[in-house]
């Protein structure tokens, strides 16, 4: 493996919840500009892996490096790192008390110290980019799930992150809204954004991923290009999984 | 909007309702008539007794009493909110040496009568420090000791009810703890527990009448002095006037709370009226559904479901 320009690289990561071994020997890398899709059955540790990358979950041993720098453990540097790593959640987690545009402006103004009018201008551009111009003064509760998730993506983009983490971004959406969210994510892949996408959407994995990582029982079982993985996966565990979901 | 708990009554039930209405109304009326007759018999309801309420001196004194009540109540409320929030945060601390004492403090103070607390401060502070404490601050301290503990529990409930994802999203964007608390968590918690905080404020306002026992001249003691000065036969009109003033103060507070809680609702709309605030003007009208009429309808799953279908 080449060691230049890894955006994310983890080495021998172990994570336990009590007696439950949630992440086993995780060596996971993402190159700059790469789109890695993580798939696997429920409870396989894929969401946990995603959440350890910006330390929303701590790990018990091993190392995680972002852009060549070990993940900070002190709150100040950690907050700085998180401001550079975007995250999109399954439950959207938009700030319920703020309008759409205020959701997009909060962190740029209060973390990056941007001037309000500049942050607002950028927010409006991003809303247009995710197809939500005209919704800027609504509260999250007034939007559909698909619209909320697109706002959440725009909120992450407002920080100009160097990598974006998606933790099952379409898993709590009604079926007819999944596409509008995936379309936005696919758009981002075309722009060269470095991304980790944990998902159950196999169609998305096939078309948008540079690499597919398959996890089961807390391990990375197999990783390959989507073409190779979906046409001829190497392990029984992956074959069994694909036979159920495809 | 259908009333919860009540089905539309059938004919037999309507008859039963009429019967019970009469069964309750007749004794209540009888008691009222008896009360009026008794008071009349002692000449307590005559016009000249009530004319005392027109006296400028009395009105001025009562207004001063209202002012003193409001002064004590507002200082006590502000301090209770502040200490209540701090206590709640201490109570939820992951450090046991912080959370356990906070918990004991809260439980102990919620279990003590406010009257005792007021006495304790008023008599205890001079005994311990050797310097006396003003009746104003003794009353404020007594009220705050109790109200801050009870507000702490309200805050804690609000913090626990807030979805974890809100704080996670804020952290993931790079906000540090204090900014997350100030910009994301507190605004939502305050919205959530607003009715509880408001009723606690009303309670503190009324509890300021405990100033009576240590000689802080608030509304109740003012009235009492007036009765002593003017004579016991004026007690009924003056007490009624005081009661009316307390009710008015609390009604005003409640009204303010309704206006504020409408402003604070998650969609920024006035509940029930279907009116939109200026922020929404020019947008598509938000869908009107039954849930919107509940004053504190949150963005629950049902609501989201309904919005999706629009």
Interface residues (C-beta under 8 A of the other chain):
Chain A: X54 X56 X75 X76 X79 X80 X81 X82 X83 X84 X85 X86 X87 X89 X91 X92 X93 X94 X95 X96 X97 X99 X106 X107 X110 X111 X134 X137 X138 X139 X140 X141 X142 X143 X144 X145 X152 X155 X156 X159 X174 X177
Chain B: X163 X165 X166 X168 X169 X170 X171 X172 X173 X174 X175 X176 X177 X179 X183 X184 X187 X188 X191 X264 X266 X267 X268 X279 X280 X283 X286 X298 X299 X303 X304 X307 X308
